[in-house]
Amino acid sequence: MRGKLNLNAKLGYPVQTLKTVTNNGQTVVLDLGIMTGLGLLNLQTLAGKVVEIEGEITGFHRVTARRVEDQEELPIMHVRKITPAR
């Protein structure tokens, strides 16, 4: 998948801060596993930029809303690889 990386996406009510990639209005929540240290620092350099990610959809994240009919589920992708888009 290719899209804009957001490391501090504010979604739902009450607000949750999540890591996401968005492309053409479609948002995917990122599961980065146990990424820490140097890997996380490198990821921060890509914040706000278009990236390419590889991984598997492992489930769905329910975004809560004030009204039940406004709730939605976003796919969760367990990320294997993330690189700057070419």
Secondary structure, DSSP 8 states (H G I E B T S, - for coil): -EEEEEEEEEETTTTEEEEEEEETTEEEEEE-TT--HHHHHHHHTTTTSEEEEEEEEEEEEEE--SSGGG-EEEEEEEEEEEEE--
